[in-house]
């Protein structure tokens, strides 16, 4: 599988109401689910934007 195919499997946005998606992204970023919820309220649900926010 090449990079383009792998990227197509990764969601571009998170459904913050989906417990499994929320837990997985929070774990990947090393933050609590509550912190992730606050970030989504602040910057929106786009995964790359959320990641950038937590790298800053």
Secondary structure, DSSP 4 states (H G I P E B T S, - for coil): --HHHHHHHS-SB--TT-HHHHHHHHHHHT--HHHHHHHHHHH-SBHHHHHHHHH-
